[in-house]
Amino acid sequence: MKRPTLSIVFGTALLLVALFLIINHSGYRFHDLTGTRGSARTVGYLIVLEIFFVGLGAYSIYKALPIHRVLTFTMNSGDKESFSVYETVKEKKIDLLITSLTTVLVGTKIEIDTEFRP
């Protein structure tokens, strides 16, 4: 993920909005929210909205967390590139990574165990 901090802030904001909705509107009866007796449509929409905010917020935070190993390279220009080791192995791009590293690190021998498993 390019901007994990932004994703964590976004997810936290969604969870706080959902928490606010749950705290402020959980004790009401149907006719308190809708103005009419027996109409549950507004309450149903509110529950779906709360579930949506909780789900999207939790997913945003989950995707931003470094659950697996990440290789971060700092270039001479100051730019940073990050590669997920799990994604690299999963997509079978380990040979491409080795080739790239050998061209950048001329004269340095790079060995990776062929029994490597994520």
C-alpha positions in Angstrom: 0.0 0.0 0.0 1.4 3.4 -1.0 0.0 5.5 1.9 -0.8 3.3 4.9 -1.0 6.2 7.3 -3.8 7.8 5.3 -5.6 4.5 5.2 -5.4 4.0 9.0 -6.7 7.6 9.5 -9.6 7.0 7.1 -10.5 3.7 8.7 -10.3 5.1 12.2 -12.6 8.0 11.1 -15.1 5.6 9.7 -15.1 3.5 12.9 -15.6 6.7 15.0 -18.6 7.7 12.8 -20.0 4.2 13.2 -19.4 4.4 17.0 -21.1 7.8 17.2 -24.2 6.5 15.3 -24.4 3.4 17.4 -24.1 5.3 20.7 -26.5 8.1 19.7 -29.2 6.1 17.9 -29.2 2.7 19.5 -31.7 3.4 22.2 -34.5 4.8 20.0 -37.7 3.1 19.1 -38.9 3.0 15.5 -41.4 5.9 15.9 -38.8 8.1 17.6 -36.6 8.1 14.4 -39.2 8.0 11.7 -42.0 10.1 13.1 -44.5 7.4 12.3 -45.4 4.4 14.3 -44.3 1.0 12.8 -42.1 2.3 10.0 -38.8 0.5 10.4 -37.2 1.6 7.1 -35.2 4.4 8.6 -33.9 2.2 11.4 -33.0 -0.5 8.9 -31.1 2.0 6.8 -29.3 3.2 9.9 -28.2 -0.3 10.9 -27.0 -1.0 7.3 -25.0 2.3 7.4 -23.4 1.4 10.7 -22.4 -2.1 9.4 -21.0 -0.5 6.3 -18.9 2.0 8.2 -17.6 -0.6 10.6 -16.8 -3.0 7.7 -15.1 -0.4 5.5 -13.2 1.1 8.4 -11.9 -2.2 9.6 -10.9 -3.3 6.1 -9.0 0.0 5.5 -7.0 -0.5 8.7 -6.4 -4.2 8.0 -5.0 -3.5 4.5 -2.7 -0.8 5.9 -1.1 -3.0 8.5 2.1 -4.7 7.5 1.0 -8.3 8.1 3.8 -9.8 6.1 7.4 -8.9 5.4 8.0 -5.9 3.2 11.3 -5.0 1.5 11.9 -1.3 1.3 14.5 0.1 -0.9 15.7 3.7 -0.8 17.0 4.9 -4.1 19.9 7.4 -4.6 17.3 10.1 -5.5 15.6 9.6 -2.1 12.5 7.8 -3.5 11.4 4.7 -1.6 10.1 1.5 -3.2 8.4 -1.2 -1.1 7.8 -4.8 -2.2 5.7 -7.3 -0.4 7.7 -10.5 -0.1 4.4 -12.5 0.0 3.1 -10.9 -3.1 6.4 -11.3 -4.9 6.5 -15.0 -4.2 2.8 -15.5 -4.8 2.9 -13.9 -8.2 6.2 -15.8 -9.0 8.2 -12.7 -9.6 11.1 -13.7 -7.4 13.4 -14.2 -10.5 12.5 -10.7 -11.7 13.4 -9.3 -8.2 16.8 -11.1 -8.3 17.5 -9.9 -11.8 16.7 -6.3 -10.8 18.9 -6.5 -7.7 21.9 -7.9 -9.6 21.7 -5.1 -12.1 21.6 -2.5 -9.4 24.1 -4.1 -7.1 26.8 -4.8 -9.7 29.5 -7.2 -8.4 27.4 -8.4 -5.4 26.4 -12.0 -5.3 22.8 -12.5 -4.4 21.5 -15.9 -3.2 18.0 -16.8 -2.2 17.2 -20.2 -0.8 15.0 -22.1 -3.2 13.1 -23.7 -0.3 11.8 -20.2 0.7 8.1 -20.3 1.6 6.0 -17.4 2.8 
